[in-house]
Amino acid sequence: MHHQARWFRDPDAFLPARWLERPERALPDGVFTPFNIGPRRCLGERLAWKIALVGLAVMLGGLRLVRFPGANETG
Ligand code: HEM
């Protein structure tokens, strides 16, 4: 399903930025299923999300956030 041009623009290209616009929100149910659906769906989905969250926290924990010069309160 994830490789069908009907649903995904240029589906075989590696374009991580495509997810910035959250295209999966506009798709019908069952089209975007990274963990599959139904009786054979991923048993580890909840664990995978937790691992991703912890990994992100560890990576971001090593950073110091600074205000970008010229940025205002909203931007
Ligand atoms: C980003 C992380 C992960 C993704 C995208 C993912 C995705 C998937 C997908 C698509 C399937 C279905 C495969 C099929 O239909 O043949 C699957 C099955 C499965 N996944 Fe994951 N998975 C992830 C992480 C994990 C983790 C962390 C575990 C366990 C620690 C896990 C355990 C399983 C098991 C046991 C199945 C087989 C379920 C069955 O056949 O009844 N997965 N996963």
Backbone and ligand atoms as CSV (ligand in chain L), in Angstrom:
chain,resi,resn,atom,element,x,y,z
A,1,MET,N,N,0.831,-1.200,0.000
A,1,MET,CA,C,0.000,0.000,0.000
A,1,MET,C,C,0.870,1.257,0.000
A,2,HIS,N,N,1.960,1.227,0.817
A,2,HIS,CA,C,2.820,2.410,0.950
A,2,HIS,C,C,3.610,2.707,-0.322
A,3,HIS,N,N,3.594,1.790,-1.267
A,3,HIS,CA,C,4.349,1.994,-2.510
A,3,HIS,C,C,3.444,2.337,-3.686
A,4,GLN,N,N,2.181,2.667,-3.402
A,4,GLN,CA,C,1.267,2.989,-4.492
A,4,GLN,C,C,1.239,4.489,-4.742
A,5,ALA,N,N,1.544,4.850,-6.001
A,5,ALA,CA,C,1.567,6.270,-6.378
A,5,ALA,C,C,0.175,6.901,-6.242
A,6,ARG,N,N,-0.833,6.061,-6.215
A,6,ARG,CA,C,-2.193,6.580,-6.017
A,6,ARG,C,C,-2.303,7.335,-4.684
A,7,TRP,N,N,-1.546,6.865,-3.687
A,7,TRP,CA,C,-1.662,7.454,-2.359
A,7,TRP,C,C,-0.447,8.293,-1.971
A,8,PHE,N,N,0.733,7.908,-2.485
A,8,PHE,CA,C,1.962,8.599,-2.076
A,8,PHE,C,C,2.717,9.117,-3.295
A,9,ARG,N,N,3.032,10.405,-3.268
A,9,ARG,CA,C,3.787,11.008,-4.379
A,9,ARG,C,C,5.184,10.393,-4.435
A,10,ASP,N,N,5.590,9.985,-5.606
A,10,ASP,CA,C,6.924,9.426,-5.825
A,10,ASP,C,C,7.257,8.399,-4.720
A,11,PRO,N,N,6.452,7.353,-4.595
A,11,PRO,CA,C,6.505,6.468,-3.420
A,11,PRO,C,C,7.833,5.759,-3.167
A,12,ASP,N,N,8.625,5.504,-4.213
A,12,ASP,CA,C,9.870,4.766,-4.001
A,12,ASP,C,C,11.055,5.666,-3.663
A,13,ALA,N,N,10.838,6.967,-3.688
A,13,ALA,CA,C,11.934,7.891,-3.365
A,13,ALA,C,C,12.038,8.066,-1.846
A,14,PHE,N,N,13.259,8.219,-1.354
A,14,PHE,CA,C,13.480,8.464,0.073
A,14,PHE,C,C,13.357,9.967,0.319
A,15,LEU,N,N,12.201,10.392,0.787
A,15,LEU,CA,C,11.917,11.813,0.975
A,15,LEU,C,C,11.375,12.031,2.392
A,16,PRO,N,N,12.234,12.023,3.390
A,16,PRO,CA,C,11.744,12.169,4.769
A,16,PRO,C,C,10.900,13.420,4.977
A,17,ALA,N,N,11.211,14.481,4.243
A,17,ALA,CA,C,10.476,15.740,4.435
A,17,ALA,C,C,9.002,15.611,4.058
A,18,ARG,N,N,8.660,14.540,3.327
A,18,ARG,CA,C,7.258,14.372,2.936
A,18,ARG,C,C,6.344,14.268,4.168
A,19,TRP,N,N,6.915,13.825,5.306
A,19,TRP,CA,C,6.089,13.613,6.499
A,19,TRP,C,C,5.850,14.878,7.292
A,20,LEU,N,N,6.582,15.956,6.956
A,20,LEU,CA,C,6.409,17.212,7.694
A,20,LEU,C,C,4.987,17.749,7.559
A,21,GLU,N,N,4.350,17.469,6.430
A,21,GLU,CA,C,2.988,17.975,6.209
A,21,GLU,C,C,1.920,17.002,6.697
A,22,ARG,N,N,2.342,15.932,7.351
A,22,ARG,CA,C,1.434,14.921,7.900
A,22,ARG,C,C,0.419,14.419,6.859
A,23,PRO,N,N,0.898,13.956,5.689
A,23,PRO,CA,C,-0.025,13.519,4.628
A,23,PRO,C,C,-0.908,12.353,5.043
A,24,GLU,N,N,-0.458,11.555,6.024
A,24,GLU,CA,C,-1.230,10.374,6.406
A,24,GLU,C,C,-2.576,10.746,7.003
A,25,ARG,N,N,-2.699,11.969,7.512
A,25,ARG,CA,C,-3.964,12.383,8.121
A,25,ARG,C,C,-5.094,12.473,7.100
A,26,ALA,N,N,-4.737,12.706,5.846
A,26,ALA,CA,C,-5.763,12.878,4.814
A,26,ALA,C,C,-6.086,11.564,4.104
A,27,LEU,N,N,-5.403,10.482,4.465
A,27,LEU,CA,C,-5.604,9.219,3.760
A,27,LEU,C,C,-6.745,8.404,4.384
A,28,PRO,N,N,-7.415,7.586,3.584
A,28,PRO,CA,C,-8.456,6.709,4.143
A,28,PRO,C,C,-7.845,5.705,5.120
A,29,ASP,N,N,-8.652,5.210,6.017
A,29,ASP,CA,C,-8.187,4.200,6.967
A,29,ASP,C,C,-7.577,3.017,6.220
A,30,GLY,N,N,-6.489,2.490,6.757
A,30,GLY,CA,C,-5.890,1.290,6.189
A,30,GLY,C,C,-4.876,1.540,5.095
A,31,VAL,N,N,-4.687,2.801,4.693
A,31,VAL,CA,C,-3.702,3.089,3.642
A,31,VAL,C,C,-2.305,3.262,4.241
A,32,PHE,N,N,-2.204,4.026,5.328
A,32,PHE,CA,C,-0.908,4.213,5.983
A,32,PHE,C,C,-0.887,3.334,7.237
A,33,THR,N,N,-0.181,2.217,7.159
A,33,THR,CA,C,-0.214,1.244,8.259
A,33,THR,C,C,1.199,0.736,8.556
A,34,PRO,N,N,2.048,1.583,9.127
A,34,PRO,CA,C,3.433,1.176,9.366
A,34,PRO,C,C,3.554,-0.038,10.286
A,35,PHE,N,N,2.581,-0.269,11.127
A,35,PHE,CA,C,2.626,-1.423,12.025
A,35,PHE,C,C,1.617,-2.492,11.601
A,36,ASN,N,N,1.109,-2.320,10.404
A,36,ASN,CA,C,0.084,-3.201,9.855
A,36,ASN,C,C,-1.198,-3.117,10.693
A,37,ILE,N,N,-2.243,-3.747,10.254
A,37,ILE,CA,C,-3.509,-3.774,10.982
A,37,ILE,C,C,-4.037,-5.199,10.934
A,38,GLY,N,N,-5.054,-5.474,11.706
A,38,GLY,CA,C,-5.645,-6.806,11.680
A,38,GLY,C,C,-4.963,-7.754,12.648
A,39,PRO,N,N,-5.268,-9.030,12.538
A,39,PRO,CA,C,-4.767,-10.018,13.515
A,39,PRO,C,C,-3.246,-10.175,13.508
A,40,ARG,N,N,-2.557,-9.814,12.399
A,40,ARG,CA,C,-1.109,-9.959,12.353
A,40,ARG,C,C,-0.402,-8.623,12.531
A,41,ARG,N,N,-1.079,-7.657,13.113
A,41,ARG,CA,C,-0.445,-6.349,13.321
A,41,ARG,C,C,0.724,-6.499,14.294
A,42,CYS,N,N,1.579,-5.496,14.301
A,42,CYS,CA,C,2.788,-5.545,15.124
A,42,CYS,C,C,2.461,-5.650,16.611
A,43,LEU,N,N,3.038,-6.631,17.242
A,43,LEU,CA,C,2.824,-6.784,18.688
A,43,LEU,C,C,3.648,-5.792,19.479
A,44,GLY,N,N,4.684,-5.242,18.836
A,44,GLY,CA,C,5.602,-4.362,19.566
A,44,GLY,C,C,5.361,-2.891,19.344
A,45,GLU,N,N,4.215,-2.520,18.753
A,45,GLU,CA,C,4.008,-1.107,18.407
A,45,GLU,C,C,4.152,-0.180,19.611
A,46,ARG,N,N,3.502,-0.527,20.693
A,46,ARG,CA,C,3.553,0.379,21.858
A,46,ARG,C,C,4.972,0.487,22.395
A,47,LEU,N,N,5.690,-0.653,22.412
A,47,LEU,CA,C,7.087,-0.621,22.858
A,47,LEU,C,C,7.932,0.216,21.897
A,48,ALA,N,N,7.672,0.057,20.579
A,48,ALA,CA,C,8.443,0.806,19.577
A,48,ALA,C,C,8.279,2.313,19.787
A,49,TRP,N,N,7.046,2.764,20.061
A,49,TRP,CA,C,6.827,4.189,20.299
A,49,TRP,C,C,7.583,4.657,21.536
A,50,LYS,N,N,7.604,3.823,22.581
A,50,LYS,CA,C,8.303,4.210,23.808
A,50,LYS,C,C,9.813,4.281,23.555
A,51,ILE,N,N,10.337,3.310,22.805
A,51,ILE,CA,C,11.763,3.324,22.487
A,51,ILE,C,C,12.098,4.586,21.691
A,52,ALA,N,N,11.255,4.936,20.732
A,52,ALA,CA,C,11.496,6.128,19.919
A,52,ALA,C,C,11.505,7.380,20.800
A,53,LEU,N,N,10.568,7.424,21.751
A,53,LEU,CA,C,10.473,8.586,22.636
A,53,LEU,C,C,11.716,8.704,23.516
A,54,VAL,N,N,12.148,7.592,24.074
A,54,VAL,CA,C,13.337,7.605,24.928
A,54,VAL,C,C,14.569,7.987,24.092
A,55,GLY,N,N,14.676,7.435,22.888
A,55,GLY,CA,C,15.803,7.776,22.015
A,55,GLY,C,C,15.836,9.257,21.702
A,56,LEU,N,N,14.666,9.815,21.418
A,56,LEU,CA,C,14.588,11.248,21.118
A,56,LEU,C,C,14.997,12.074,22.336
A,57,ALA,N,N,14.511,11.655,23.517
A,57,ALA,CA,C,14.835,12.380,24.748
A,57,ALA,C,C,16.341,12.343,25.009
A,58,VAL,N,N,16.961,11.192,24.779
A,58,VAL,CA,C,18.408,11.072,24.999
A,58,VAL,C,C,19.161,11.988,24.030
A,59,MET,N,N,18.729,11.983,22.766
A,59,MET,CA,C,19.408,12.827,21.774
A,59,MET,C,C,19.224,14.305,22.092
A,60,LEU,N,N,17.997,14.704,22.417
A,60,LEU,CA,C,17.736,16.117,22.679
A,60,LEU,C,C,18.340,16.557,24.009
A,61,GLY,N,N,18.503,15.602,24.924
A,61,GLY,CA,C,19.080,15.939,26.231
A,61,GLY,C,C,20.501,16.435,26.130
A,62,GLY,N,N,21.190,16.102,25.065
A,62,GLY,CA,C,22.561,16.550,24.876
A,62,GLY,C,C,22.651,17.902,24.191
A,63,LEU,N,N,21.496,18.503,23.908
A,63,LEU,CA,C,21.497,19.785,23.199
A,63,LEU,C,C,21.119,20.919,24.135
A,64,ARG,N,N,21.571,22.104,23.807
A,64,ARG,CA,C,21.149,23.293,24.539
A,64,ARG,C,C,20.389,24.166,23.544
A,65,LEU,N,N,19.135,24.485,23.866
A,65,LEU,CA,C,18.320,25.274,22.949
A,65,LEU,C,C,18.634,26.754,23.112
A,66,VAL,N,N,18.840,27.433,22.026
A,66,VAL,CA,C,19.091,28.879,22.069
A,66,VAL,C,C,18.138,29.577,21.111
A,67,ARG,N,N,17.810,30.799,21.439
A,67,ARG,CA,C,16.919,31.572,20.571
A,67,ARG,C,C,17.660,31.955,19.294
A,68,PHE,N,N,17.005,31.752,18.170
A,68,PHE,CA,C,17.610,32.116,16.890
A,68,PHE,C,C,17.645,33.634,16.790
A,69,PRO,N,N,18.809,34.231,16.455
A,69,PRO,CA,C,18.911,35.694,16.394
A,69,PRO,C,C,17.825,36.279,15.490
A,70,GLY,N,N,17.117,37.276,15.999
A,70,GLY,CA,C,16.091,37.925,15.199
A,70,GLY,C,C,14.718,37.304,15.341
A,71,ALA,N,N,14.616,36.153,16.009
A,71,ALA,CA,C,13.306,35.511,16.161
A,71,ALA,C,C,12.457,36.293,17.162
A,72,ASN,N,N,11.146,36.392,16.893
A,72,ASN,CA,C,10.275,37.053,17.858
A,72,ASN,C,C,9.609,35.995,18.734
A,73,GLU,N,N,8.679,36.422,19.577
A,73,GLU,CA,C,8.074,35.489,20.531
A,73,GLU,C,C,7.344,34.329,19.847
A,74,THR,N,N,6.696,34.590,18.711
A,74,THR,CA,C,5.920,33.535,18.071
A,74,THR,C,C,6.726,32.773,17.043
A,75,GLY,N,N,7.832,33.298,16.622
A,75,GLY,CA,C,8.539,32.585,15.566
A,75,GLY,C,C,9.946,32.316,15.965
L,1,HEM,C1,C,9.458,1.089,14.336
L,1,HEM,C2,C,9.333,-0.142,14.856
L,1,HEM,C3,C,8.468,-1.246,14.284
L,1,HEM,C4,C,7.757,-1.302,13.109
L,1,HEM,C5,C,7.613,-0.232,12.031
L,1,HEM,C6,C,7.121,-2.606,13.065
L,1,HEM,C7,C,6.292,-3.057,12.036
L,1,HEM,C8,C,5.710,-4.297,11.994
L,1,HEM,C9,C,4.859,-4.789,10.923
L,1,HEM,C10,C,4.480,-3.993,9.665
L,1,HEM,C11,C,4.470,-6.034,11.230
L,1,HEM,C12,C,3.550,-6.960,10.398
L,1,HEM,C13,C,4.377,-7.828,9.500
L,1,HEM,C14,C,3.497,-8.659,8.573
L,1,HEM,O1,O,2.320,-8.306,8.366
L,1,HEM,O2,O,3.978,-9.669,8.083
L,1,HEM,C15,C,5.069,-6.379,12.495
L,1,HEM,C16,C,4.910,-7.575,13.145
L,1,HEM,C17,C,5.454,-7.886,14.363
L,1,HEM,N1,N,6.206,-7.060,15.152
L,1,HEM,FE1,FE,6.796,-5.184,14.697
L,1,HEM,N2,N,7.459,-3.301,14.207
L,1,HEM,C18,C,8.271,-2.509,14.973
L,1,HEM,C19,C,8.809,-2.816,16.202
L,1,HEM,C20,C,8.575,-3.990,16.886
L,1,HEM,C21,C,9.094,-4.286,18.228
L,1,HEM,C22,C,9.940,-3.303,19.072
L,1,HEM,C23,C,8.675,-5.530,18.543
L,1,HEM,C24,C,8.905,-6.340,19.789
L,1,HEM,C25,C,9.800,-6.048,20.699
L,1,HEM,C26,C,7.889,-6.026,17.405
L,1,HEM,C27,C,7.298,-7.253,17.357
L,1,HEM,C28,C,6.554,-7.741,16.303
L,1,HEM,C29,C,5.985,-9.083,16.233
L,1,HEM,C30,C,6.137,-10.175,17.284
L,1,HEM,C31,C,5.299,-9.167,15.016
L,1,HEM,C32,C,4.531,-10.393,14.467
L,1,HEM,C33,C,3.062,-10.336,14.844
L,1,HEM,C34,C,2.303,-11.516,14.235
L,1,HEM,O3,O,2.683,-11.988,13.164
L,1,HEM,O4,O,1.315,-11.953,14.835
L,1,HEM,N3,N,7.858,-5.059,16.443
L,1,HEM,N4,N,5.818,-5.300,12.942
